[in-house]
Amino acid sequence: MGLSPAEVAKMIGSVRPARAVAAQRAYVSAFFDRWLRRTEDGGLLDRPSAHYPEVRFVP
């Protein structure tokens, strides 16, 4: 597409793919735990997490 590395990083970020997948799995699991299984989700969906500082909560 002819984009520079800086342009790509600005659009999609610079998180390593394995780290991004781990965060996605954690947040999806927390969602299912809370809303479908009605079990404890560890509060991951309530506020930013020290385990995943690269995840931003957007209002």
C-alpha positions in Angstrom: 0.0 0.0 0.0 3.0 2.2 0.1 2.7 3.2 3.8 5.7 4.0 5.9 6.3 2.1 9.1 5.4 5.2 11.1 2.0 5.5 9.2 1.3 1.9 9.9 2.1 2.2 13.6 -0.1 5.3 13.8 -3.1 3.5 12.4 -2.8 0.1 14.1 -0.2 0.5 16.8 3.1 -1.2 17.4 2.2 -4.0 19.9 3.8 -7.4 19.1 1.3 -9.7 17.5 1.6 -12.4 20.3 1.0 -9.8 22.9 -2.0 -8.4 21.1 -3.5 -11.9 20.8 -3.0 -12.5 24.5 -4.8 -9.3 25.4 -7.6 -10.0 23.0 -8.1 -13.5 24.5 -8.1 -12.1 28.0 -10.7 -9.4 27.3 -13.0 -11.7 25.3 -12.7 -14.4 28.1 -13.6 -11.7 30.7 -16.6 -10.6 28.7 -17.9 -14.2 28.4 -17.2 -14.9 32.1 -19.1 -11.8 33.1 -22.1 -11.7 30.8 -22.7 -15.3 29.6 -21.3 -17.5 32.3 -22.2 -15.1 35.2 -18.9 -15.9 36.9 -16.1 -13.8 38.3 -14.1 -12.0 35.6 -11.4 -10.5 37.7 -12.5 -6.9 37.0 -10.6 -6.7 33.8 -13.5 -4.9 32.1 -13.9 -2.3 34.8 -10.7 -0.3 34.4 -7.3 -0.3 32.8 -5.2 -3.3 33.8 -1.5 -3.3 34.9 -1.3 -6.7 33.0 -2.3 -5.0 29.7 -1.1 -1.4 29.8 -1.2 -1.2 26.0 -5.0 -1.5 26.1 -6.9 1.8 26.2 -10.4 2.3 27.4 -12.3 4.5 25.0 -15.6 6.2 26.2 
